[in-house]
């Protein structure tokens, strides 16, 4: 049965149930039908580009699992940091006839064929986290994530307000559309000098040595900007090892970065709420499968950020970060 037919059947069953309950409510009858519809299980595949041990995607997964538990969804979580690997995982999910797919679009051009294949198979597919400027053209049903251009612009403006003169923006995955947009928008908005440096995000030794040598070679650098919380923690070590006086600020957050913000070691984080991205992606698919709901009208993203987390509000956030949900 195609997914469209399943949806029609589910809606028809829900409508019949509502009429039946209206007729029998005074007698308390026909409860079995209601329980049967409520207990229907859907299978959703979530496919990300997160590398193993990436705390950001641990938080995404926690949100997805919470929504799956609420919605009686069987969640299948997969990850591959290459577009080819992600595309293969999407095709595997299609072959398994899952009911819905949630996918990140770090390299949207290379994922377009996979999204098209899901649509051809009648499987609703939503995008999240990466690909905010491309998801409509690629053919996803909805998008959940932050506005990367706005986030980068706000970051650059804040650097200017802080009186920064020379920043480095550390990109841990070259060609990743969201990361490249962050640095480019920051550079455009910042009144000072920005240098973009590329590191191998899967190798923290390389990250540390590259940041350290960059700081040692240019003492005018006064801000290190990282695009993920684990890299901010490594940048703190690089600053110390280089004997630099540069400050560290970051995009995204985890428990360690939240503690470092509270301790005054990291200036701020631009948060995009990964837990919410995972939760809403799964919940949106469930709502579509059970009630035909869509979010964003097929043309507008559902924004989960950006917002600043700094010394002014970290006390209200750190509890959730320590719980693994921020």
N, C-alpha and C positions, 0 to 999 in steps of 0.2 A: 504494500500500500504506500503511495507517495505521501510526502509530508503534508502537502496541501489537502489530500483526502483525509489524513489523520486529523488535521485541524478542523475540517468541516465536520467530521464525525464527532470530535470532542465538543464542538460548539452545539451541534444538534443534540447530543446527549445532555449537555448542560441545560439547553432550553427545555427539553422534555422533562428533565428532572425538576426544573423550576415550576413547570405547570403541575407536575405531579405533587410536589410539595405543597403548592398553593391549595390543591384540591383536598389534600389529606392532612394538612397541618393540625387541624383540630382533633384528628384521631391519632396523631403521632405515627402514621404509617409510612411505609416505603423507605425506611432509613437505609436499607441495604444498598439501594441504587446510589444514594448520596455518598456513602462510604466508598463504593466502588470507583466512582469518578474521582473522589478526593485522593484515593490511594494509587491512582495511575502513575506509573513511573516512566520518566523520560531519561534518555541518555544524552549527555552533553559532553563534547570533547573540547577541552581548552588547550590551545597550542600556542606556546610563547617562544620567544627567542632568548629567554633567560639562560645564562650559563649556570652550571652546577654550583651551588653554594651562594647564589646571588640573593642577598637578603631582601632586596626589593620584590623579587618574584615569590619569595616565601610569603610575603605579606599579601601579594595578589592572590596566591593560592589559598591562603587562610580565608580571605573574603569569599572566594568562589566556593569553598567547602561549606562556609556558613550558609550561603544562599542555597546550595544544593541540599543541605540538611533540612532547611525550612521548606523547600519546595518538593521534597521527595524525588530529587533528581540524582541519578547515578552520574557522578562526575569522573571523567577520564582526563587526567592532566598529563600533558607531554611537553617537552621542551627540546629545542635544537637551536644553536646559535648561528646556524647558516640558513639562508633562504631556501636552498635546495632541500635541506633536511626538514625544514618546516613544511615545505610543499609536499614532501613525501608523507609527512604525518597527517596533513589535511586529506590527502588522497586515501590514506589508510582508514581515516574516520569515515569518509564517504563510502568506502568499500564495506565497512562494518555496519552501514545503514544507521548511523547515529541520528538522533532527533534534532540536534542543533550543534553548531560549532562557534566557538569564540576564539579569535585569533589576533595576534599582534602583527602589525604591518611595518616592521622596521625597514624592510626593503620592498615597498609596495609594488613596484614594477615587476619584480620577480615572483610576487605572490598572486598577481592578477589572474593567472590561468587557474590557480587552485580555487580561488574564490568563485570564478566562473563555473568551475566544475561542480562546486557545492550547489550553486544556484540551479544548474542544469539538472542536478539530482533531486531538486526540490527540498534541499536542506537549508533552513534559515541559518544565516551566518552573520555574526556581529564582529566588529573590530574594536580593539581597545588599546590604550597605551601609546601606540605609535602608528602614524599614518593619518593624522587628523586632516591634512590637506589633500589626501588622496583617496580616502575610504569610499567616497561617493562614486568617483570614477571607476574604482576597482570593482564596486558592486556589492559592498556590505550593506546590511539592512539598517544598522545603527552604529554609533561610535561612542565610546566612553573613555574620557581622558582629559588631559590638560591642554590648554592652548599654548603650545611651545613658543610661538612667536611672542605672545604676550608675556610669558614667563621670562624669556630671555631679555626682552625690552625692560621689564620691571627690574630685573637683576642689574642690567647695565646702568639704569637710572639711579639705583641705590648705590652702586659703586661710586658714581659721580657725587652723590649727596654725602657719602662718607669721606670724600676728599681723596679717593684713590687716584693714582697717577699711571700705574703700569700693572696690568693684570695678565696672568696666563690662564687660558681656558683649556682644561685637560680633557681631551676626547678619548674615551676608552674603546671605541668601536668605529673606525673610519667608515663612512658611507651610510651610517644609521641616520635616517632622515630626522628623527626627533633630536638627536644629539647635535647634529650639524646645525639645525635651526636654532637651538639654544645659543650656541656660540656665535653664530652669525648675527642674531638679533641683539645679543649682548654687545657685540662689537659695534654695531650701528648706534646703539643707545648710549654707550659709555663715552664720556668726553675725553678720557685718557687713552693710553695705548693698550691694545689687546694683542697678545700673541697666542695663536692656537697651536697646541702641541698634541701629538698623537701617541698613545701608548697601547700596549697589548693588555686589555682589561682582564684577560684570563691568567695573567702572570703578574702578581703583585710585586714581585722582585723587580720586574721591568718598570712597573709604574713608579715604584719608589726611587729607583736609580735615575730614571729620566727626569722626574721632578727635582730630585736633589741636584743633579748636574746642571739643570736649567737655572736653578736658584743660585748656585755657586758661580755660574758664568755671568750672571747679570744681577748685581745687588740693587738695581733700581726697581726690581719687581716687588710690589708691596701687597699684592693679593694673588692668592692661588684659588682659582675657581674650579671645582670638580663637579661632575655631572651625575654623581651617585654617592651615597653615604659611605660605603666601604672605602672609596677612593679619597674621601675627605679625611678619614682616619689615617690612611697611609700618607696623605699630604702633610698631616701634622708631624709625623715622624720625619718626613723629608725636610720640613722647615727647621726642625731641631738639629738634624744631622748637618744641614748646610750652614748652620749658624745664621740663618736669615731672620729678619724681623717681619717677614710677610705675614699677613693675616690669611685665614682660610674661611671660605664661604662655599656653600654647596647647593646643588639641586638634590632633592629627595632626602629621605631620612630613614634611620633605623634606630634601634635602642641605643647603640653606642654613640651615634651622632647626636641624638637627643640629649644624652648625658653630657656630651662635650659642649653643646649649646648652653645647657644649664650651668656648666662649669666655666663658661666664658672662653673656651678654647676654640670653638667654631662660632663665627659671627652670626650666621643665620643659615637657614635652609629654605628653599622654595619647594613647598610640599605639593604633591599632586594626588595624594590619598590613594595609594595602590590598593588598599583593602577595598575601598569603594569601587574601584575599577573592576576588580574580580567579582565582587558581590553583584553589582548591577549588570554585568555581562551575562552571568548565569540567570539572574532573576528576570532579565528582559526576555531571554529566550523562553523561559517557562511561561511568562505572561503571554507571549506570542502564541505558544503552542496550546495554551489552555483557554485563551480569551481573545486572540487576534490582535493584541495590543502591540503598538510600535512606539518607539521614543525618538524624538527629534524629527519626526515627519519624513525620514529618509533623506533629509538634506542638511540638517543641523546637528552638530555634535552635542552630546550631553557632557557638560564640563564638570570635572572633579577637582579642578585647580586652575590657576596656581594661587597659592597663599603663602605669605611669609610666616615662618616660625623662628622666633628670636627670643631674646631675654625677656621681652614684654609679655609673651604668652606661653613660654615653654612649660611653666608650671601646670598649665591646664592640659597639656598634650603629653607630657613625659610618661604618665601612667599608662596611656594607651600604647605608646611606643614600646614600653617595657613588656607589655602584654602581647606584643607582636601584631598589633592591628593598626599602627600608624607608621 
